[in-house]
Amino acid sequence: MVRFAKALLVFAPMLSLFGWWDDDVHLPRPSSVQETLESIEIDLDFGGWWPFSDSWPFFNPRPPGGPSPAPPDPPATAPDDPSPPVAEEPTEPTTPGVPPLSDWPEWLASGGDPADLVGFNGFYGDQRTGVHRWISQNPRDPLAVLLTREIASQPVAYWVADGAGAELSVFVETAAAENMVPVVVAYNIPHRDCGQHSSGGAADAEAYRDWVDEELVPAFGDHAAMLILEPDSLIHLSCLSGGLQDERLSLLSYAVEMLAERAPNTAVYLDGGDGVHNSPAEMAPRLAAAGIENARGFAVNVSNYNTDEQTDAFAAEMRRLLTEDHDVDAGYVVDTSRNGAGPGGDWCNPPDRRLGEPPRLATEGEAADAQLWIKHPGTSDGDCGIGRGTVSGEFYPDIARELLSLN
């Protein structure tokens, strides 16, 4: 019995190393996201304590009477060490009160190379979209991994309407703090979308002007920003009566003028159409009447599916007409969020579409100012196409799966 007790005392530490001595020892459980993404592999490295090695506890007992000796101090650097100290990079001088990218619209108009743009850390997009919410609610779904990588990681535009002034201010300030340029869509014009899938907007002209003055314009201040002003507002002009058409053009001109005056570092782009359902000859006069001379330019293909080749050809003709007929040198941006496979049979949730090129500034020599994701990929165009039974602007995983070629 005495021999058994002595053996137990000798081998107890080794048993505890394997967890056989303590029932409370358990391997940590993986997180839910890890369980979704991959199986857990456990690598037990026995090299450091294999029996009879230097680290084996029975053959290297601690000296009695105190703790283990501390490791020796590393040798001091010799005074004649040939390695010179690392010099800090000089920082660009900044003028107090002047934000980075303080000449943002002028730089866009110059057509420079983004590599030469000092202080630009990329576009800043909406962080709380439908796809972000779906991923957080379905972390175990394998689709969440793909959506995170392919869609949620991209800076998609932040759409605002009445009542979003405080949140918009926070959005712009957050982007500015990171030297990023926020991408915003103002979507609050009265009689919006001609009463169709995305109907709504301000109650009347007075309410819209108040919204521009009190919520939209103050949110931008002097910060660099990209603003798409009222998609569909000009392509749907013909659905309004003559008086309401004049009112809409007046409201758009007012918004552009106020932004130019009080938010001069915001590059404003008016609704330019999609390039298929409306012609440059039709849209150029409307852009001129809406005050494009005070804006940076126009947006093409918003929420649509036309290819880059189609949109570039459309925009080139639009710019030519604006220059020749209206003496306006306009830039433009393209919505590439869902144009990877070109247009389908219809504009409303067509099947078999694909994601387009991710958002980026145009490189030197390209005609567009930027390619943006204005429409949120995976959101519905309305109760139509492959989105029967869905609501316009809401995210649906089945629609996103189409864009990822998974259906």
N, C-alpha and C positions, 0 to 999 in steps of 0.2 A: 504493500500500500504506500509506503514511504517512497519507493522508487517511482510509482505512478504519479504521485504528487510532484516529485521533482521533475519528471518528464513534462507534466502539464505546465509547470512554471516556465520551462525552457521553451516549449513550442507555442504557448499562448500568444505571444506577440506576433508570430508568423501567421497563426490562424486569423488573428484580427485584421491582418493586412488584406485578407481575402473576403472580409465581411462575414466569415462564418462564426465569429465570436460575438458580434454585435448585431442583433436583429433589426436595429434601427438604421443600419447603413443601407441606403438605396441609391441607385444611379438616378440623377435628375431626369425628370420627364421633359421631353422636348416641347417647345411651344407649339401652339396650333398652326402657326405659319410654317414652322419647320416640318411638321407632320404633313402639311399639304405639299410642300415643295419637294422634299426628298426624304429618303429613309435615313435614319441616324446610324452612323458607323462609329463604334467605340474602339479606340486604339489604346491598348494598355501597353505601355513601354516598361518592360521589366529590366531593361539594360542597366539602369542605375542602381538596382538593389538585388540583383541575382545573387544567390548564395555564394559565399566565399569571395565576393568582390569587395572593393575597398569600402563601399557604402553599407555593407551588410552589418546590421546593428550589433550582432553578437560578437563580431571580431573587431569592432571599433568602439568600445565602450567610452562613455564620457568620463573625463577625469573626475575623481571624487572631489567634493567640496566646492563645486561652483559650476557655472554654465560652460558651454563649449567655447573654446577660444575664438575670438573674432578673426575674420580673415585679415591678412596684412593689408595695410594701406597701399593703394597703387603708387608707383613711383612718381615723384613730382616731375613736371616738365622742366627740362634743362633750360637755363637762361639763354643758351645759344640755339634753341630749337629753330630749325630753318623754316617751319610752317608759319607764315605770316597770319596775323589776325584777319578774320573775315570782315570786310568793310560793309557797312549797311548801304543799301541802294538809296540814292537820293530820291526824295519824294517830290512829286510835282507841286509847285507852290499853288496854293488856292487863295482866292480872294474871298474874304468874309462876306457871307450873305449871297454869294453866287454859287448855285448848285452845279454839280458836274453835268456835262452835256448841255451847257447853257445855250448853245447854238444848234440845238438838235434839228429843227426844221431846215435851217440853212445847210447843215451838213448833209441831210438827205437830198437836198436839191443839188448839191455839188457832185453827187455820183461818185463819192470817194470809196476807197477800199475799207471794209470793216476792220481789217487788220491795223489800219492807221487811226482808228477811232479810240482816243484815250478816254478811259473812264466808263466804258460800256461793258457791262457784265452779262448782257443778254436781255431777252424779253422776260417780263414777269407776267404770269398768267393767273387765272382764277384757281385757287387752291381748294375750293369747296364745291366742285361740280357734282353732277349726278354720278359720274363714274367714280369719283373719290368716295362718295357715300356708299355706293354699291360695294366697292372693294372692302371698306371698313366693316360692312354688315355681313360680308360673305368671305371671310379670310381663308376658309378651308376649301373654297371652290377653286379647282385648278385654273378656271378662266381668270381669276383675280390676278394670278401671276402675269399672264399675258397682257391684261388690261393695264396693269401697273407699268409694265415695260413699254408698251406700244402707244398708250394714250395718256394715262395719268401723269406720265413724266414730262409731257410737252406743255409749254405755256399757252393755254387756250385763252381766248378773250373773255373778259369779265363784262357781262351784259347788265346794264342798269336801267331802271325806269324810276317812276315816282317813288319817293321815300327812301332812296338808296344813298342819299348824300353823305351821311356820316360814315357808312361803310365804304363808300367810294374814297373818301378822304383817307381813311386808314389804309386802304389798298394802295393808293398812290404814294403815301408816305412810306409804307413798308418797302415798296419797290425802290424808292429814292434812297432809302437807307442802305440798300445793297447795290447801289449804282446800276440798277436795272431799269428798263423802260417798260412801264405797264401798258398793256393792250386792253382797251375798253371799247365797248359798243354802247352807244346811247340809243335806246329803243323806247321812245315815249311819245311819239308824235300823235296828235289826235287822229281818230279814224284809222288807226294802225291796221295794216294788212287788209284794208277794205272789208273788214268784218269777217275774214276767213279764219284759218286755223290759229293764227297768232293775233287775233283781234285784241283791242284794248288801247292803252295810251292815255295821255292827259285828257281831262274832261273837255277842255276847249282851248282856244288860242291864249287867253289870259293865263290859264293855269300852266300852259307850256312855257310861256315866257317867265313866269315866276319860278318854275322848276329850273330853267336854264340859269337864271340869276342867282338863285338861292342854294341850289344843290349841285348842279353840273359844273359850272365854271369855277366856283370857289374851291372845289376839290382838287383841281390841278395846280393852281398857283403858278409858280415858276418852274415846276418840275418837268423834265422831259417825259413825253407820253405819246402814244398813238391812239387816236380816237376815230372810230368808225361811226359816223353820224347818220342815224336813222336808215338802216337797211330797208329796202323796198319802198321808201318814201317817194322816190322819183319814178320808178318803173310802174308804180300803181297810181300815178297821177291821173290817168285817164278814167279811173273808176269814180272820181269825185266830180261834183258839179263845178261849173265855172268859178263860182265864188269861193268854193272850198279849195280849188286848185290855186287860186291867187293867195289864199290864206296860207296854204302849206308852203308855197315858195317864199312868202314873207317870213314865216316862222323859221325856215331853214336858214335864210339869209341873216336873220336876227341872231340865231345861235352861232353861226360862223363868225359874225362880226364881234360878238361878245367874247368868244373864245380867242380870237385874234388880238383883241384889246386887253383882256384881263388874264389870259393864259397863253402868252405868246410862245411858250416852249412846247406847246402841244401841237403835234402834226395832225390836222383834221382832214378826214377823207369822207366825201359825200358819197351817196349811193350812186354807183355807176352802171348797175345792171349786170347781167350774167354773160352777155356776149352772144347769146343764141336767141333768146326770146325778145330781144330789143336791139335795135341797130344804133351805131354811133351817130348817124344822122338824126335819130330821134332823141338820143340822150344828151348829146352835146349842148343843144339849146336849153335843155332843162337844167343841166349843171350850171350853165352861165346864169340863168335866171335865179338859181338858188344861192348865188354868191360865191361861186368857186374861186373867184379872183382873190378872196380873202382866206382861202383854205390851202392846204398843201396839195390836195388833188382829189382823187376818187378811188373807190374800192370796187373791185370786179369779182364776180363769181361768189358773192356771199351766200352761204348755205346752198351752193349748187355744186355740180359735178363735172363741169367742163374742163377739158385738158389744159395744160399750161400753154400748148401751142395755140389753142383756140382763144384763150384769154389774152395772151400776148398780142395776137393779131387784132383782136377787138380793141384793146387798149391803145395800140399804136395808131389806129385810125381815129379813135376818140381824141387822142392828144393832137393829132394833125388838125382836126376840125376845130378844136378849142384854140389852137394857136392861130390858125388862118382866119377863122370867122369871129373869134372873140378876144384875141390878143391875150390869151392865158396860157402860161407854161405850167402845165399840171403834171404832178407825179401820180403814181398809183400803187396800190397794194393788191395782192391776189389772195383769195381764200383757197388754200390747197388742202383743207382738212379732209375732204372726201373725194378728191378728183383723180385718185390713182388709177382708176379703170375708165375714166371718162364718163360721159353722160349715159344714163339708161333710157328706157322707153318713156319715162315720165320724170318730172322733177320731184315728185313726192314719194319718198322712201322707195326708190327703185331697187330691185334685187341685184346682187353680185357686184356691188361697188367696193372700192378699196380705199384705204388711207392714202393721202397724197404726201408730198415731200414735207418734212417737218418744218416748223417755223424758223426763219432765218432772215437776216438782212441780205439784200442782194449784193453780190460781189461786184467789183469794179467792172463797168462795161455792160452790166445787165440793165434793162430798161426800168424794171419795177423797183420801187423802194424796198419792198420786202415781200416775202411769202409768209402768210399768217394762218393760224387755225382760228378762224372767226366763229364758224359754227362748231359746236362741240360734237366730236365724233361719237356715235352711239345714241345721240338724242333723236327723237322722232321729228319728222316734218309735219306730222298730223295723222289723223285717222284715215290712212290711205296706204296703197302699195303693200309692202311687207310689214307695215306698221298698223294694220287694221286693228282698231280697238285701242290705239295708243293716243296719248295727248302730246300735242306739239311742244317741243322743248324739254320733255321728260326723257331720262335715260332708260334704255331697255337693253338688257344683255343680248337678246337675240339680234337686235339691229347692229350692235357692236360686233357680234360674231360674224355677221356678213362682211363687215369691213376688214376683219382679220382673216377672211377666207376659211372659216371654220364650219359654215353651214352646208 
